[in-house]
């Protein structure tokens, strides 16, 4: 599992410093240089497709590393 989590850390996306809930919108905005408000509005509009958006958001929250490199799923299964 360490190889899996290390590959996630190598990906250039981090949960954002400008977070309201889980930091997904802030991370996307920070990575691409977009306005965080526009990304949040886009995510809220995407929630109109609940079969795709809410589960995807939860998966991203579990897998995208925080600014300091910690991964929620890794903590939940007790790897770190």
C-alpha positions as a printed Julia matrix, in Angstrom:
80×3 Matrix{Float64}:
   0.0    0.0     0.0
   2.94   2.36    0.56
   3.66   2.39   -3.17
   0.03   3.38   -3.86
   0.05   6.23   -1.33
   3.48   7.43   -2.5
   2.19   7.56   -6.08
  -0.7    9.73   -4.86
   1.78  12.06   -3.17
   3.74  12.32   -6.43
   0.63  13.63   -8.23
   0.81  17.46   -8.37
  -2.61  18.06   -6.8
  -3.05  18.83   -3.1
  -6.14  19.64   -1.1
  -6.16  23.4    -1.01
  -5.1   25.9     1.56
  -8.32  27.86    0.87
 -10.66  25.18    2.15
 -14.23  25.38    3.3
 -15.12  21.69    3.57
 -12.51  19.18    2.39
 -10.29  21.44    0.29
 -10.99  19.82   -3.07
 -12.11  23.06   -4.76
  -9.23  24.98   -3.18
  -6.75  22.37   -4.38
  -8.07  22.4    -7.93
  -8.09  26.2    -8.0
  -4.58  26.39   -6.56
  -3.19  23.82   -9.01
  -4.58  25.46  -12.14
  -4.49  29.09  -11.02
  -8.25  29.49  -11.12
 -10.48  31.54   -8.84
 -11.56  29.31   -5.96
 -15.07  30.8    -5.96
 -15.63  29.76   -9.58
 -14.41  26.24   -8.85
 -16.75  26.02   -5.86
 -19.68  27.16   -8.0
 -18.74  24.55  -10.6
 -18.65  21.84   -7.96
 -22.01  22.94   -6.58
 -23.47  22.76  -10.07
 -21.92  19.32  -10.5
 -23.77  18.2    -7.36
 -26.93  18.38   -9.46
 -25.66  15.03  -10.84
 -25.66  13.23   -7.46
 -24.8    9.79   -8.81
 -21.46  11.07  -10.08
 -20.52  14.16   -8.13
 -21.0   13.36   -4.44
 -19.3    9.92   -4.53
 -16.51  11.35   -6.68
 -16.0   14.23   -4.24
 -15.75  11.77   -1.35
 -13.24   9.62   -3.24
 -11.15  12.69   -4.05
 -11.27  13.75   -0.38
 -10.04  10.31    0.66
  -7.23  10.12   -1.91
  -5.87  13.62   -2.59
  -3.03  14.5    -0.2
  -3.22  17.48    2.1
  -0.68  20.32    1.84
   1.61  18.44    4.25
   1.32  15.14    2.33
  -1.09  13.31    4.62
  -3.8   11.24    2.97
  -7.13  10.71    4.73
  -7.54   7.09    3.57
  -4.04   6.25    4.76
  -4.85   7.61    8.22
  -8.19   5.78    8.3
  -6.62   2.4     7.64
  -3.84   3.13   10.1
  -0.93   3.12    7.67
   0.57   6.34    8.99
